[in-house]
Amino acid sequence: AGGIGGARFLKGLRLIDNLEISVIINNGDDINMHGLRICPDLDSVIYNLAGESDLVRGWGRKDETWVVQAQLAHYLGKEQWFNLGDKDYATHIYRTNLLNAGVALSEIVKLQCTKWGIDLNIMPATNDYVETQVQLVQGEAIHFQEWWVKHRAALPATGFKLLGAEKAKPAPEVLSAIEAADLIILPPSNPIVSIGMILQIPGIKAAIMKAKAPVVGVSPIIGGNPVLGMADKCLSALGLETSATSVAAQYGDLLDAWLIADSDNDQVSAITNLGIKCESAPLLMTDDQAAKEIAAKAIGMLR
């Protein structure tokens, strides 16, 4: 999982009784800023599960203040394009101090989950520092966060690369969680820069392909538009159509089943022709109960 879509799906999934849930989170969009390690996808998931997310803004902590951000702008003489609230800074300071002391990111995530009373087994895809880069049509590659946040994905791009992936290793427990799973779910996260970056960590995609568990995915696209975020910008950069069928084809042989929006029901036969079981249902995660129903429907496709 990764991002807000994955986080909201998980809030529904954990409402289903008798599930033991392990979650592999994208950390390819991590970035170092002001001497601190920022882990946007990990923090989005943890804050959401802890009930600490700002649901109106869609990211960061609720009841946030911005004193440090304002003071940084004063010292540096310019507004900061990556917004970090004061509570959020505390998370990044805590994480960075532990990283500097030699504590692995996966262990830090466990400590965070304990602090927030989260009983899901949350883990980063890798403990190694990897960085999603966006190749621009005009110019060199830039960090994903600069493209996504500073430029709002408006700069024409041709592709995405996970810098450092070739030397990265899956975090401890990642491969064993995949091997032991009864069901593997690809939630409605960005298929290119969330799920796609996880799959670039050597060994993870192969482990999913070899796993005894079937794989069900939930489409992040409803009626030709992303449920959340700007997945359409990422798909367009790769020359792909923004549709449930296009994303299913992108995942390809990974999928055994694909749950799409009821508004996209006319695509069921095209996806079935790809050799993937397909059903449709309402996919708007308007609240936790709606997310639970979506999760239950996905699970039911392969039970």
C-alpha positions as CSV (number, residue, x, y, z in Angstrom):
1,A,0.0,0.0,0.0
2,G,0.9,3.6,-0.2
3,G,-0.6,7.1,0.2
4,I,-4.0,8.2,1.3
5,G,-5.9,5.7,-0.9
6,G,-4.1,2.8,0.8
7,A,-4.4,4.3,4.2
8,R,-8.2,4.7,3.9
9,F,-8.6,1.2,2.6
10,L,-6.7,-0.2,5.5
11,K,-9.0,1.6,8.0
12,G,-11.9,-0.4,6.4
13,L,-10.0,-3.6,6.2
14,R,-9.1,-3.7,9.9
15,L,-12.8,-3.4,10.8
16,I,-13.4,-6.9,9.4
17,D,-13.2,-9.5,12.2
18,N,-10.6,-12.2,12.5
19,L,-8.0,-10.8,10.1
20,E,-4.3,-10.8,10.8
21,I,-3.0,-7.9,8.6
22,S,0.6,-7.2,7.4
23,V,1.1,-4.1,5.3
24,I,4.1,-3.4,3.1
25,I,4.3,0.3,2.5
26,N,6.1,2.2,-0.2
27,N,9.0,4.3,1.0
28,G,10.3,5.3,-2.5
29,D,8.8,8.8,-2.1
30,D,10.9,9.4,1.1
31,I,12.9,12.6,1.0
32,N,15.5,14.3,3.2
33,M,14.7,17.9,4.0
34,H,16.2,20.3,6.6
35,G,18.4,17.4,7.8
36,L,15.3,15.2,8.5
37,R,14.0,12.0,6.9
38,I,10.4,12.5,5.6
39,C,8.4,9.3,4.9
40,P,5.1,10.5,3.4
41,D,3.5,7.1,2.7
42,L,4.4,5.5,5.9
43,D,3.2,8.6,7.9
44,S,0.0,8.8,5.9
45,V,-0.8,5.2,6.9
46,I,0.2,5.5,10.5
47,Y,-1.6,8.9,11.0
48,N,-4.8,7.5,9.4
49,L,-4.8,4.3,11.4
50,A,-4.2,6.3,14.6
51,G,-7.1,8.7,13.8
52,E,-4.6,11.6,13.7
53,S,-4.9,12.5,10.0
54,D,-6.3,15.8,8.8
55,L,-9.2,14.5,6.8
56,V,-10.2,17.9,5.3
57,R,-6.7,18.7,4.0
58,G,-6.1,15.1,3.1
59,W,-2.5,14.8,4.5
60,G,-0.6,15.6,7.7
61,R,-1.8,15.7,11.3
62,K,-5.2,17.1,12.4
63,D,-5.2,20.3,14.6
64,E,-1.8,21.2,13.2
65,T,0.1,24.4,13.7
66,W,2.8,25.9,11.5
67,V,5.2,27.9,13.6
68,V,8.4,26.0,12.6
69,Q,7.5,26.3,8.9
70,A,6.9,30.0,9.2
71,Q,10.2,30.5,11.0
72,L,12.1,28.5,8.4
73,A,10.6,30.7,5.7
74,H,11.7,33.8,7.7
75,Y,15.3,32.5,8.1
76,L,15.6,31.2,4.5
77,G,13.9,34.2,2.9
78,K,11.4,32.2,0.9
79,E,8.2,30.1,1.4
80,Q,8.8,26.4,1.6
81,W,7.1,24.3,-1.1
82,F,6.9,21.1,1.1
83,N,4.6,21.8,4.0
84,L,5.4,20.3,7.4
85,G,3.4,21.1,10.5
86,D,4.8,21.3,14.0
87,K,3.4,17.9,15.0
88,D,4.7,16.4,11.8
89,Y,8.2,17.8,12.5
90,A,8.2,15.9,15.8
91,T,7.7,12.6,13.9
92,H,10.6,13.4,11.5
93,I,12.9,14.5,14.3
94,Y,12.1,11.3,16.3
95,R,12.7,9.1,13.2
96,T,15.9,10.9,12.1
97,N,17.5,10.7,15.5
98,L,16.9,6.9,15.6
99,L,18.2,6.5,12.1
100,N,21.3,8.4,13.0
101,A,21.7,6.1,16.0
102,G,21.7,3.1,13.7
103,V,18.1,1.9,14.2
104,A,16.6,0.4,11.1
105,L,13.5,2.0,9.6
106,S,11.4,-1.1,10.0
107,E,12.1,-1.0,13.8
108,I,11.3,2.7,14.0
109,V,7.9,1.9,12.3
110,K,7.2,-0.7,14.9
111,L,8.0,1.8,17.7
112,Q,5.7,4.4,16.0
113,C,2.9,1.8,15.8
114,T,3.3,0.9,19.5
115,K,3.2,4.6,20.4
116,W,-0.1,5.0,18.5
117,G,-1.6,1.6,19.5
118,I,-1.7,0.2,16.0
119,D,-1.8,-3.6,16.0
120,L,-1.3,-4.1,12.3
121,N,2.1,-5.3,11.2
122,I,3.2,-2.2,9.3
123,M,6.6,-2.4,7.5
124,P,8.5,-0.4,4.9
125,A,9.2,-2.1,1.6
126,T,12.9,-1.7,2.4
127,N,15.2,-0.3,5.1
128,D,17.5,1.0,2.4
129,Y,17.2,4.6,1.2
130,V,15.6,4.6,-2.2
131,E,14.2,7.6,-4.1
132,T,11.6,7.8,-6.8
133,Q,12.8,10.0,-9.6
134,V,10.7,11.5,-12.4
135,Q,12.3,11.8,-15.8
136,L,11.2,15.1,-17.3
137,V,10.6,15.6,-21.0
138,Q,12.7,18.7,-20.8
139,G,15.6,18.4,-18.4
140,E,17.0,15.9,-16.0
141,A,15.3,13.7,-13.5
142,I,14.0,15.3,-10.4
143,H,12.8,13.9,-7.0
144,F,9.2,12.7,-7.2
145,Q,8.1,15.0,-4.3
146,E,9.4,18.1,-6.2
147,W,7.4,17.0,-9.3
148,W,4.3,16.0,-7.3
149,V,4.1,18.7,-4.6
150,K,6.1,21.7,-5.9
151,H,5.0,21.5,-9.5
152,R,1.7,19.6,-9.0
153,A,2.7,17.0,-11.6
154,A,2.4,19.8,-14.3
155,L,5.9,19.3,-15.8
156,P,5.7,16.8,-18.7
157,A,7.4,13.6,-17.8
158,T,8.3,10.3,-19.5
159,G,8.9,7.9,-16.7
160,F,9.7,7.0,-13.2
161,K,12.8,5.3,-11.7
162,L,13.5,4.1,-8.2
163,L,17.0,5.3,-7.5
164,G,19.0,2.8,-5.4
165,A,16.6,-0.1,-6.1
166,E,19.3,-2.3,-7.6
167,K,21.1,-2.4,-4.3
168,A,18.1,-2.4,-2.0
169,K,16.8,-5.4,-0.1
170,P,13.3,-6.1,1.2
171,A,12.9,-5.1,4.8
172,P,12.9,-8.0,7.3
173,E,9.5,-9.8,7.4
174,V,8.5,-8.5,4.0
175,L,9.2,-11.7,2.1
176,S,8.0,-14.0,4.9
177,A,4.8,-12.0,5.1
178,I,4.2,-12.5,1.4
179,E,5.0,-16.2,1.6
180,A,2.8,-16.8,4.6
181,A,-0.2,-14.8,3.3
182,D,-3.6,-16.4,2.7
183,L,-4.5,-13.4,0.4
184,I,-2.5,-10.6,-1.1
185,I,-4.3,-7.3,-1.7
186,L,-3.3,-4.4,-3.9
187,P,-5.4,-1.6,-2.5
188,P,-6.5,1.6,-4.5
189,S,-3.0,3.2,-4.2
190,N,-1.2,4.8,-7.0
191,P,-0.2,1.9,-9.3
192,I,2.9,3.6,-10.7
193,V,4.6,5.4,-7.8
194,S,3.2,3.6,-4.8
195,I,2.6,-0.1,-5.6
196,G,4.9,0.2,-8.7
197,M,7.9,1.3,-6.6
198,I,7.4,-1.5,-4.0
199,L,7.5,-4.0,-6.9
200,Q,10.9,-2.5,-8.0
201,I,12.6,-3.7,-4.8
202,P,14.4,-6.8,-5.8
203,G,12.7,-10.0,-4.7
204,I,9.2,-8.5,-3.9
205,K,7.5,-9.0,-7.2
206,A,9.0,-12.5,-7.6
207,A,7.8,-13.4,-4.1
208,I,4.2,-12.3,-5.0
209,M,4.4,-14.3,-8.2
210,K,5.5,-17.4,-6.3
211,A,3.2,-17.0,-3.3
212,K,0.5,-19.6,-2.7
213,A,-1.9,-16.8,-1.9
214,P,-4.1,-15.3,-4.7
215,V,-3.8,-11.6,-5.5
216,V,-6.8,-9.3,-5.6
217,G,-6.6,-5.6,-6.6
218,V,-8.9,-2.7,-6.1
219,S,-9.0,-0.1,-8.9
220,P,-7.8,3.4,-8.0
221,I,-9.7,4.7,-11.0
222,I,-13.4,5.5,-11.1
223,G,-14.9,6.7,-14.3
224,G,-11.6,7.7,-15.9
225,N,-10.5,9.6,-12.8
226,P,-8.3,8.7,-9.9
227,V,-10.1,8.2,-6.6
228,L,-7.5,10.3,-4.8
229,G,-4.4,12.1,-5.8
230,M,-3.0,12.4,-9.3
231,A,-2.5,8.9,-10.6
232,D,-3.8,10.0,-14.0
233,K,-0.7,12.2,-14.3
234,C,1.6,9.2,-13.6
235,L,-0.3,7.0,-16.1
236,S,-0.2,9.7,-18.8
237,A,3.6,10.0,-18.3
238,L,3.9,6.4,-19.3
239,G,1.5,6.8,-22.2
240,L,-1.2,4.7,-20.4
241,E,-4.9,5.4,-20.4
242,T,-6.5,6.4,-17.1
243,S,-8.9,3.5,-16.8
244,A,-9.5,0.4,-14.6
245,T,-8.6,-1.7,-17.6
246,S,-5.3,0.1,-18.2
247,V,-4.2,-0.4,-14.6
248,A,-5.3,-4.1,-14.6
249,A,-3.1,-4.6,-17.7
250,Q,-0.3,-2.8,-16.0
251,Y,-0.3,-5.2,-13.1
252,G,-0.8,-8.1,-15.6
253,D,0.0,-11.6,-14.3
254,L,0.2,-10.4,-10.7
255,L,-3.6,-10.2,-10.5
256,D,-6.0,-13.1,-10.0
257,A,-8.9,-10.7,-9.5
258,W,-9.7,-7.0,-10.0
259,L,-12.5,-5.1,-8.3
260,I,-13.6,-2.1,-10.3
261,A,-16.1,0.7,-9.8
262,D,-19.8,0.1,-10.6
263,S,-19.6,3.1,-13.0
264,D,-16.9,1.1,-14.9
265,N,-19.0,-2.0,-15.2
266,D,-18.7,-1.9,-19.0
267,Q,-15.0,-2.8,-18.7
268,V,-15.6,-6.1,-16.9
269,S,-15.5,-8.2,-20.1
270,A,-12.3,-6.5,-21.3
271,I,-10.6,-7.2,-18.0
272,T,-11.9,-10.8,-18.0
273,N,-10.4,-11.2,-21.4
274,L,-7.0,-10.4,-19.8
275,G,-7.4,-13.6,-17.8
276,I,-8.3,-11.7,-14.6
277,K,-11.5,-12.3,-12.7
278,C,-13.4,-9.0,-12.5
279,E,-16.4,-7.7,-10.6
280,S,-17.7,-4.2,-10.0
281,A,-19.0,-2.5,-6.9
282,P,-19.3,1.1,-5.4
283,L,-15.7,2.1,-4.7
284,L,-16.0,5.6,-3.1
285,M,-14.5,5.4,0.4
286,T,-16.8,8.0,1.8
287,D,-16.2,6.8,5.4
288,D,-14.7,3.8,7.2
289,Q,-17.9,1.7,6.8
290,A,-17.8,2.2,3.0
291,A,-14.1,1.2,3.0
292,K,-15.0,-1.9,5.1
293,E,-17.6,-2.9,2.5
294,I,-15.1,-2.4,-0.4
295,A,-12.5,-4.5,1.5
296,A,-15.0,-7.3,2.2
297,K,-16.1,-7.3,-1.4
298,A,-12.4,-7.7,-2.5
299,I,-11.7,-10.4,-0.1
300,G,-14.9,-12.2,-1.1
301,M,-13.9,-12.4,-4.7
302,L,-11.2,-15.0,-3.9
303,R,-12.7,-16.8,-0.9
